[in-house]
Amino acid sequence: MNNPFPGMNPYLENPIFWSELHYRLITAIADAIEENIPLQYNVVIEQRTYLSDDSDSVFSKQVAPQHSSTTQLSTSEGITIMMPMPENVTESYLEIREIATGFVVTTIEIISPKNKKAGEGRKAYENKRKKVLASLSHLVEIDLLRSGKPMSILGEVAINDYYIIVSRSDTRPKAKLYTFSVQQPIPSFQLPLQSEDIEPILDIQSLLNSIYNRARYNLRIDYNLEPVPPLKADNAAWCDMVLREQGLRE
């Protein structure tokens, strides 16, 4: 069965599915680009690694229970606690490079949950983002996550559920913003390359739909449950209608 939603499937934002989807989508975008760019370029899957200090993603903060009969502990006994353990995190992104020189023409990032909350993940991505924006490379930033704090942009611009930013090096600080709701298809856009090249259209929606079918998400998602994170009230009502119309929710 096909993706029941016209755009991003909000159930795929669940941490149970997101890491796999991120990996599959990065690979699918790389393959799609390589079929449509000039032969002087290649697409490389790069990785960014850092130690995360988000201890709540690894261990529970709950203190181990003590004997109910004990009203006061001796200092010699101590109590059992949980220590925040650093987590080694690896995030993948894409670079379109000029084969002859190694010059990075375009960087493509799919935002991860750790990039959207305070901590080392956001710091690591913000540092990378600053370096790209200060360079002669284009930046494509894709955010398919409703939760967390979006990446910073200048001015007061309303961000919907999701967004795509295309920042061309020759037009900065101006950039193109595509923002869309869970009820809308993911917009297609021109992939920025060197000025003399014909720029292909990147259709993420088609890639997502193809991944949905190949990964058999229809057999793995229980549409009787609410998405994680939950939808806003108006989107939740719309989601319920869509799923009932397609016989996916009782």
N, C-alpha and C positions, 0 to 999 in steps of 0.2 A: 504494500500500500504506500502511496505517495505521502509526502509531507502534508498534513491536513491544513496547514496555515499558509497564507499567501506570501509571507515573508519569513522572518526568523521564527523558529519554533521555540517558544519560551521554556519548554520542558528540557531543552538541551543546555540551558544555563545551569541546571542542577550540577553540583560538583561531581555527582556520580558519572555524568556524561561529558562534562566540559573538557577535561584534559584530553580525552580521546578525540573529541570534536576538533579541538584546537590543532592537534597533530594532523588529523586527516585534512582539515581545511588548509593548513599551511602547505601540505604536500600537493593538494589538488590545485591550489593557486599557482604553485611553482610549475606544475606540469602544464597547466593551461597557458601560462605566460610563455613558456619555452616554445610552444607550438606557433606563437604569433608575433615573436619579436625577431628583428634582424639577426643574421648569423654572427655578427661581431659581438653579441652579448651572450652571457650565460646567467642562469639563476642559481644562487647558492643559498642553502638553508644554513643559517648561522645560529649560534647559541650564546645566550647571556647567562652567566652563572653567578649566584651570590648566596650569602648566608642570610636566611630570613630570621627575624626576631619575633615572628608572630607565633608565640608559644601556644596560643589557644588553638592553633590548627593542628597541633601534635598531641598534646596531653590535656586532660581535663584539669581544671583548676580546683576541683573539689579535694579537700583535705581528707586523708584516710580516716575512717571512723575510729573512735576510741571506745574503750570499755565503758558501758553505761554506768557501772558501779563506781567509776573513778570520778571524783568531784574535783580533785586537784592533783596535777601531775608533779612528780618529783623532777627537778631539773636534770637529774642523772639519767632519767628514762628518755626524755625527749619525745617529740612527736614526729610522725612521718609526714613529710610534705612532698610536693612535686616541684621540680626545678624546671624553669623554661629552657628547653633544649633547642639550639639553633638547627634550622632545617636547611639542607643544601638544595637550592632551587635552581632548575635549569629552564629557561624560556627560549623558544625558537622564534626566529624571524627570518625574513627573506631579504636578500640583496641582489639587485640586477647589476651586473658588473660588465665593464668593457673588457673583453678577453685580452686584447693586446697590452693594455696598460694596468688592468686591475682596478681602474677607477670605479667607484660605486656610483652608478647613475641614479638608482632609486632604492630606498629602503621601505619595506612593507612590514608593518607591525599589526598583529592582532592582539588587542589589549587583554590581559589576564586579570583574574580577580585580585591578585596581590598588587597589581599596578594601581588599583582603584581604591586602596585603603592605606592609611598611614603605616609606614614601616619601610623596611629595606627594599621591598619589591617596588614600591613607588619611587623611592630615591634612585634605585638602579635604572628604572626606565626614564625618569626625568633627566638624569645625567646623559643617557644615550640620546634622548630627544633633543636636548640642548646642543649636543655635538653635531647631530644631523642638521638641525636648523641653522647652525653657524657655518655649515659647509656648502659645497656646490651640489650636493645630492638632493634629489626630491624626497619627500616623505609622504607615505600613504599610511594613515592611522585608522584602523578599523575597530570599532567598539560594538560588540554584540552582547553586552552585558548590561542589564538594567540596574543592578545594585552597584553601590560604591560611588565614589566621587569622580566625575569625568576629568580628563586632562584639561589643563588651563588653556583658555583662549582669551584674547583681549576683547573688551566691549561686553555689552549685555545682550547675549544671544541665547534664546531659549533652546535648550537641548531636549529633544524628545526621548523616547525609550532608548534608541540606538543612534549611532552617527558614524560617518566616514569623513575624514579630512584628507584632502589632497593639497599638499603644500609644495608648490613648484619653486625651485631655487631662484628662478629669474623673476618671480613676482612677489617674493617675500617683502614685507610681513603679511601681505594679502594671501589668503588661501581659500579654497573652495570647501564649504561645509555641506554635507548631505545628511540631514537628520530625519528620522522616520520612526513611526510607532510600530508596535507589534502587529497592528492591523494592516500594515502596508508592506509591499514587496521591498526587498533590499535594492536600492538604486544601483544601476550599472554606471560606470564612469570610465573616462579615458585614462589609461595608465601613462603617466608622464615618462618620457624618454628624452633623448637629445633632440634639440630643436629641428634637426633635418630629417628625423625619422617619422614614419607613419605610426601613430600611437594606437595600439589595440584597445578594444573595449573589454573591461574586466567585469564579467557577469557573475558576481558572487552568489546570487540567488540560484542560478542553475547548478553551480558547484555544490551548494548546500543541499539542494534537493537530491542530487545524485548521491551524495554521501549518505543522506537519510535512508535511501533505498538499499545501498550496498551494505551499510552497517546494520540493517534490519532493525532500526530503532522502533518501528511500528510494533515489533514483537517484544520490545524491552521496556517500553514506556506504558505505565498504567494511567490512562487518561481520565479515569474516575477520580484520581487524586488531583489536588491543585498543584500548579507549578511551584518550583523553588528557585528563586524567591517568588513570593506571591505577586499576582498582578494587581494593579489599581482597580477600583470597583468597576469602572466602565469597561475596562479591558477584560476583566474577569467575566462579566456578563456576556460580552461578545464572544470570548473564548468558549464559554459554556454552550452558546448557541451553535457555534461552528462545529464543536465536537459532537453535539447531539444530532445535528443535521447529517453528519457522516457516520452515525452509528457507533461512535467511539466512546460515548459516555452514556451510562444508563440513567 
